Structures are given as structure tokens and as C-alpha cells.
Amino acid sequence: MTGETDKTIELGHPSYVWRFGQNRRFELIRQAARLEGARILDVGCGLGLYVRQFRTLSDDVWGVDVDEEKVAEASQTLPNIQRAPAEALPFADGTFDTVLSHEVLEHVDDDRQAVHEAYRVLKGGGRLVVFVPNRWYPFETHGAFWGGRYHFGNIPLVNYMPNRLRARFCPHVRAYRARELRRLFDGLPGRIVVHTQIYPGYDKIAARHGALAGLFRGLTYMLEHTPLRHLGLSHLLVFEKAR
């Protein structure tokens, strides 16, 4: 494998284009946390798509990412982008009103430390918004290893395997059950104000079959209001820091 391929497997794909799925998540973030005029941090910002969108509502937006090349590219058009791991944020305690961790915790070395760092840099009453893969989604979207090589794409049923077996196929990425995600916040003063699961944006399907994507969206977004939300693509968890 090339170094770029190895990096993609380890760190995942950032969002390259702003589409329906990203916009839907942005609106969910906007409903759950303060954005207008807020000091905002995007941890694992990639190319800065969410940073750019946040800047339509606030001038005080920051982003960090561990990938030096992505940081350099994002910095060409955006201010306040720095290279840093999620486990060691270069900010003082109580700096931000809102922190976003969008599909990042599954890739970091220490997910608990990453949560604690995001908590540390939040102001009292500030909110941390987390999206991570759901272990009960029927597909592993980050690909998997078998037969001596890595296979990109959506791999069915891998997430339903026992932990030890899943780890053999997907040593490069985590997926979370609800209790596992909530456990990362144990002992932190504050409260979980939102925890649910959401389905995909179906943007790749929409590019070829708009009507089919619309059908999937209508059906599965309705399921988000039923117990079948537990099969959604990602967890959405919002934690409010104690004042």
C-alpha cells in the first residue's frame, strides 16, 4: 500500500464536498448547540468544511487536525487551523462555547482522552457534539481487512461479530454501542442532553438515482423516531459541561 492509502485507512476520509448529508448534520448541530456568535472548535476538521459552514454564523471558529497535509490545504482558505491530535489540544481550559468531534473518536489512539480534552477546553455550560459510527449499523463503512489485504467499501455484518473477531477485520477503526460511547463521559461533571442515532444522507445514491435516495431518506428518517433508530449509521451525542 502507498503511504496515502495507509493514511486514508487509519484516519478515514474527510468530507471533500458539502452535500445533503453534511448539511443535514450541520442543522442537527445547530439545533443542539450554540453556534451564532459562539467560539467554536472543530476537532479533526479535515479540509475544514464544517469550519467554513460555522463561519457563516460566527467569526471565532477554530479547527485542528492531526493530518499535516489537510491542515496545510485548509489553511490556504481558512484562518485558525492548526495541527494537533485530539488527545492534546493546544488551547487553555474553558476556551470554547461549542466543540465538534465529527466521526473522529473512532480513529484516535485514545478515545477517552480525546473526550476529556474536548471537555477541558469547553466553557462551563458549553456543549460537545459527537458523531461516531454505530456498532448496530448493518455495514462497516470504513472497509475491512481479509485475505491479506484491505478492502474499501461498505462491508456487511462485520459490526455484528464478537469484539475479538471484529478486531481482526477492522483493527483500524472503532464502532460504538450506546453504552460504550456514554462510558467515555463517566466522571465528567455535566449531562448528556441528546443521544440518538441517525441514518445516512445517501448522497452517492442521490448522484445517480435521486428518486431512490429520496425514498431511502423518507423511510429511514422516519425510523429515527422509532426504536429502529438504533440501527442508524451514526450516534449523535451532545454533552453539556457543568457550569
C-alpha positions in Angstrom: 0.0 0.0 0.0 1.1 3.6 -0.6 1.6 5.9 2.3 -1.5 7.9 1.2 -3.6 4.7 1.2 -2.3 3.8 4.6 -3.2 7.2 5.9 -6.7 7.0 4.4 -7.3 3.6 6.2 -6.0 4.9 9.5 -7.6 8.4 9.5 -10.6 7.8 7.3 -11.9 10.1 4.5 -12.7 13.7 5.5 -15.6 15.4 3.8 -14.5 16.8 0.4 -17.8 18.2 -0.8 -20.6 19.8 1.0 -23.7 17.9 0.2 -27.1 17.0 1.6 -25.7 14.7 4.3 -23.3 17.3 5.7 -26.0 20.0 5.6 -28.4 17.7 7.5 -25.8 17.1 10.2 -25.0 20.8 10.3 -28.6 21.6 11.1 -28.6 18.9 13.8 -25.6 20.5 15.3 -27.3 23.9 15.1 -30.3 22.6 17.0 -28.2 21.1 19.7 -25.5 23.7 20.5 -24.9 27.4 20.3 -23.3 28.5 17.0 -24.4 32.1 16.4 -21.6 34.3 17.6 -20.0 31.5 19.6 -16.4 30.5 19.9 -16.3 27.1 18.1 -13.7 24.3 17.8 -13.9 21.5 15.2 -11.6 18.7 16.4 -10.5 16.6 13.4 -11.6 19.3 10.9 -10.0 17.7 7.9 -10.3 20.1 5.0 -12.4 22.5 7.1 -15.9 22.0 5.5 -17.7 22.4 8.9 -15.3 25.2 9.9 -16.3 27.1 6.8 -20.0 26.5 7.5 -19.7 27.5 11.1 -18.1 30.8 9.9 -21.4 31.8 8.3 -22.6 32.1 11.9 -19.5 33.2 13.8 -16.1 34.8 13.2 -14.5 32.9 16.0 -14.1 29.4 14.6 -11.1 27.2 15.0 -10.1 23.8 13.7 -7.4 21.2 14.5 -6.4 18.0 12.7 -3.6 15.5 13.0 -3.0 15.3 9.3 -0.4 17.9 8.3 -1.4 17.9 4.6 -5.1 18.5 5.4 -4.2 21.3 7.7 -2.0 23.0 5.1 -4.7 22.7 2.5 -7.5 24.0 4.8 -5.2 26.9 5.9 -5.0 28.2 2.4 -8.6 29.5 2.6 -9.4 29.4 6.3 -7.9 31.1 9.4 -7.3 29.4 12.8 -6.5 25.9 11.5 -3.8 24.1 13.5 -2.1 20.7 13.6 -2.8 18.8 16.8 -4.1 15.4 18.0 -7.5 15.2 19.6 -5.8 13.9 22.8 -3.7 17.1 23.2 -5.5 20.3 22.2 -3.4 23.4 22.1 -5.9 25.6 24.0 -6.4 26.8 27.5 -9.1 25.4 29.8 -12.6 26.8 29.2 -11.9 28.4 25.8 -14.9 27.3 23.7 -18.7 27.5 23.7 -19.1 24.6 21.4 -16.8 21.7 20.3 -17.5 19.4 17.4 -16.0 15.9 17.1 -17.4 14.6 13.8 -16.5 11.0 13.1 -13.2 11.3 14.8 -13.2 9.3 18.0 -13.2 6.0 16.1 -9.8 6.9 14.7 -7.8 8.3 17.6 -5.3 6.4 19.7 -7.2 7.2 23.0 -10.9 8.0 22.6 -11.4 8.6 26.3 -8.5 11.1 26.5 -9.9 12.8 23.3 -13.3 13.3 25.1 -11.6 14.6 28.2 -9.6 17.1 26.2 -12.7 18.3 24.4 -14.4 18.7 27.8 -11.4 20.5 29.2 -11.4 23.3 26.6 -15.2 23.8 26.9 -16.5 26.7 28.9 -19.0 25.9 31.7 -22.3 25.4 30.1 -20.7 24.7 26.7 -21.6 21.7 24.6 -19.6 18.9 23.0 -21.3 17.5 19.9 -20.1 14.0 18.9 -20.8 11.8 15.9 -19.3 8.3 15.8 -20.1 5.1 14.0 -22.9 2.9 15.4 -22.0 -0.7 16.1 -25.5 -1.8 15.2 -25.5 -0.3 11.6 -25.5 -3.3 9.3 -22.4 -2.2 7.3 -18.9 -1.2 8.3 -18.3 1.8 6.1 -14.6 2.1 6.7 -13.7 -1.1 4.9 -12.1 -4.2 6.3 -9.0 -6.5 6.1 -9.2 -10.1 4.9 -7.3 -12.3 2.6 -4.1 -10.4 3.3 -5.2 -7.0 2.1 -7.6 -4.1 2.8 -10.9 -3.8 1.1 -12.5 -0.4 0.8 -16.3 0.0 0.8 -19.3 -1.0 2.9 -18.8 -4.4 4.4 -21.9 -6.1 5.6 -22.4 -7.6 9.1 -18.8 -7.1 10.3 -20.1 -5.0 13.2 -22.3 -7.8 14.4 -19.3 -10.0 15.1 -17.9 -10.5 18.6 -15.3 -7.9 19.6 -12.3 -10.1 19.1 -13.3 -11.3 15.7 -14.4 -7.8 14.5 -11.0 -6.5 15.6 -9.3 -8.9 13.2 -11.2 -7.5 10.3 -11.3 -3.8 11.4 -8.2 -3.1 13.6 -8.1 0.4 12.1 -11.4 1.8 13.3 -13.9 1.6 16.2 -17.7 1.4 16.2 -19.7 2.1 19.3 -22.6 0.6 21.1 -24.6 3.2 23.0 -23.2 2.2 26.4 -19.7 2.2 25.2 -20.0 5.7 23.9 -21.7 7.0 27.1 -19.0 5.4 29.2 -16.4 7.8 27.7 -18.1 10.6 29.7 -18.1 8.8 33.0 -17.0 11.0 35.8 -17.2 14.3 33.9 -19.3 16.9 35.6 -22.2 17.7 33.3 -25.0 15.9 31.5 -25.9 14.2 28.2 -28.6 16.3 26.7 -29.0 14.4 23.4 -28.2 10.8 22.5 -29.7 9.3 19.4 -28.8 7.6 16.1 -29.1 8.9 12.6 -29.2 7.4 9.2 -27.1 8.3 6.2 -27.5 11.2 3.7 -27.5 8.7 0.8 -25.5 11.3 -1.3 -23.8 8.7 -3.5 -27.1 7.2 -4.4 -28.6 10.6 -5.0 -25.9 11.4 -7.5 -27.2 8.6 -9.7 -30.7 7.9 -8.6 -32.3 10.9 -7.0 -35.7 9.4 -6.6 -34.3 6.3 -4.9 -32.3 8.4 -2.5 -35.4 10.4 -1.7 -37.2 7.2 -0.9 -34.4 5.9 1.4 -34.3 9.3 3.2 -38.0 9.5 3.7 -38.2 5.9 5.1 -35.1 5.9 7.3 -35.5 9.4 8.7 -39.0 8.3 9.8 -37.3 5.4 11.5 -35.2 7.8 13.5 -38.4 8.5 15.6 -38.9 4.8 16.4 -36.8 2.1 18.2 -35.3 1.2 14.8 -33.2 4.3 15.1 -30.8 2.0 16.9 -29.8 0.6 13.5 -28.7 4.0 12.2 -25.4 4.8 10.7 -24.0 7.1 13.5 -24.6 8.1 17.1 -25.2 11.7 17.8 -24.4 12.6 21.4 -24.4 16.1 22.9 -22.8 16.6 26.3 -23.2 19.9 28.3 -20.4 20.8 30.7 -21.4 21.7 34.2 -21.3 25.4 35.0 
